[in-house]
Amino acid sequence: MEHLFVFTPLELLLTGIVGFFFMIQLLYWLVTFARPLRRAKKITQPETKQYPPVSIVVYAKNESENLQKNLPSLLKQDYPDYEVIVVNDGSTDESDNVLKTFEQEYGHLYHTYIPQDVKYLSRKKLALTVGIKAAKNSIILFTEANCKPLSTAWIASFAHAYTDKTEIALGFCAYEQKSGFMHQLIAYDNLLSGLQYISSALKNHPFTGNGRNLSYRKELFFQHKGYQKTLSLHAGDDDLFINQVANKRNTRVVYNPESITQMQEVERYKIWREMKVSRAATQRYYKGGKLFFYRMEEVTYFLFLAAVIATAIIGIAGNWLISLFAGLLFIIRFITKAMILHKSAKMLQQKPTTAGLLLLEIIQPLHGLYIRIYRMFRGKNDYTFRLS
């Protein structure tokens, strides 16, 4: 048995590499990705609840069915003073009729229309600018027609986050997961993205946001001349704008159960891919190193996985103790990540995706690499958003 405790230089090197990347992975998941879970336990309600007037701006393009289904959850919020502004972006379906019908019943609903023949590189940015200009109130809350808040206290949860210094409040939009691996992948990707920007904002390093659940002050938008700096890109109305204007003093993050919205429409892969391509185009312009920091988590995982496999193979041919060591660290890391993701998904009102985690944590970063390569070959084509 003595030979089991004698290691060759190669075996020592491999076990050292495995241990090194294991510690990096553990720090990522126990410190960074688990931060929203830890902070959630410390969140307390404000002693004095104020109810400043709020304007909700909803972007819609050929969303008549979603408007019919989701508008009531916006119009029946338990909040004393708010308006809902739907910007209808050149829809050719029954959206206009649906909105007029709702306006007859709800006096706090308004809608405006962007003509179909308007020539503008980013119609969505134009539509949102029109909606922001139409808003009567300082605090604006953004969502989209295919999303709905999961609570009647949605507006209140954001309004309570505002102080005299607060100019931005970041929220989370959950994915209504359906059966099938593609929807598992989308839900997993959505959860990871949410944990990244929530964790960074909690650490006073906000770097992006999601327009399906986002709030900022109207004055902030015009102080920075709206989307003027990013008019050459179709996307960027949410993530890139927040990246440019958010800082540790003016940004708060809201992710209590009442603040969550949920995307109701099941996305087709092609639509999701185009959304990811547009996001890849805007990410090139992010300031700060947060995006690189989170991509390094993916890189170190693949290095850890490669080291585990190499150590297991060498161990089987030589000293099986190093194979056992590598396998044990792999299991510990996997269980740690699975537990954090499971609890985080439940906290953020999203169905956990831990069942296929072993495959998802390989496919998701590889798909992200594919998207970046695909965008490079597309060139300037990704400056428009093709949904057909």
Order of alpha helices (4+ residues) and beta strands (2+ residues): alpha-alpha-beta-alpha-beta-alpha-beta-alpha-beta-beta-alpha-beta-beta-alpha-beta-alpha-alpha-beta-beta-alpha-alpha-alpha-alpha
